[in-house]
Amino acid sequence: MSISVKNITKRFGDFTALDNVSVEVPTGSLLALLGPSGSGKTTLLRIIAGLEIADSGSVLCQDEDVTHHSARQRNVGFVFQHYALFRHMNVFENVAFGMRVRKQPKKLISERVRELLHLVRLEGLERRYPAQLSGGQRQRIALARALAIQPKVLLLDEPFGALDAKVRQELRNWLRRLHDEIHTTSVFVTHDQEEAFEVADKVVVMNQGRVEQAGAPHEVFERPANPFVMDFLGNVNVFHGRVQNGRALVGGLEVDCPEYPHQESRPATMYVRPHELEIEHSPNGAASLKARVERINSAGSIAKVFLLAVEFPVGLNVEISPERYGELGLKAGDTVYVSPRKVRVFVPEYVI
């Protein structure tokens, strides 16, 4: 079941939540709607579900126009951030609820609930109540309840947002494995780029009611369409300088920029991710910035080095391997030279 969202606009009073948004969700794929709070992700998800009505535009499921169909007619499963389980019902009845509403046979309900509890790895908990479950278990029950009606589309609104970091990581891995088993076309909302990149087949980055970029996770990460996407997808170092004649300049740093060969000098913004910076104790012939080590955090799988450029007051975040950190023997106060392995340059009216 593919989903096609075409030119959707939605306003709440004077506020435009969605502005001419179009999104394609291929059959059997897992798509992430990624963006900051207020970007329109949940509104779009609710319009796909039939829980909100768009002011203009259309929603198609497998080429059928369902824009004016109710949520029940669309046969979607919806999983909320805060579980929305019925507290007075045990696990079995929570999962069976949608099937009972549809007046399905008791035998079929019993078989389907057992099958789903096995699928979400919660066999034996049929008689427990939500208050007797952990947060991760409740969210898996909520997912089982959504799947019980055998939806054509599964929609998840920040499904792991209310959980602690360790449980979120476990459930992310579990959701990806589950999707690979059942292949239900799925859309989930998140503001966590790591979550989106780990779980999704396709990522749609949203901001202020518009789609900034859509593509496979590696495409969006490696080739961000604009400064917003670049800045939103994790920690970055930002430099403001100029471009001219195929060169980008910021302070004492000069790098090739063949995509802008023009003689006219223009303002430009350069972005470098922390792991794309190299640290040396002396210049090595590459374009580099002289900097002073301010502090170091060597705990964990990477060493984070915080620097201050000497020529102009710009802070730099650099991530290096523990092995490289040991080789350099860095300490606060050291003078070092920082050179970028990869630079992304954005010029007004140009994307490089």
Sequence and secondary structure as in RCSB ss.txt:
>XXXX:A:sequence
MSISVKNITKRFGDFTALDNVSVEVPTGSLLALLGPSGSGKTTLLRIIAGLEIADSGSVLCQDEDVTHHSARQRN
VGFVFQHYALFRHMNVFENVAFGMRVRKQPKKLISERVRELLHLVRLEGLERRYPAQLSGGQRQRIALARALAIQ
PKVLLLDEPFGALDAKVRQELRNWLRRLHDEIHTTSVFVTHDQEEAFEVADKVVVMNQGRVEQAGAPHEVFERPA
NPFVMDFLGNVNVFHGRVQNGRALVGGLEVDCPEYPHQESRPATMYVRPHELEIEHSPNGAASLKARVERINSAG
SIAKVFLLAVEFPVGLNVEISPERYGELGLKAGDTVYVSPRKVRVFVPEYVI
>XXXX:A:secstr
  EEEEEEEEEETTEEEEEEEEEEE TT EEEEE  TTSSHHHHHHHHHTSS  SEEEEEETTEE TT  HHHHT
EEEE TT    TTS HHHHHHHHHHHTT  HHHHHHHHHHHHHHTT TT TT  GGGS HHHHHHHHHHHHHHT 
 SEEEEESTTTTS HHHHHHHHHHHHHHHHHH  EEEEEES HHHHHHH SEEEEEETTEEEEEE HHHHHHS S
SHHHHHHSS  EEEEEEEETTEEEETTEEEE TT   SS EEEEEEE GGGEEEESS  SS  EEEEEEEEE  S
SSEEEEEEESSS  EEEEEE HHHHHHHT  TT EEEEEES  EEEETTEE 
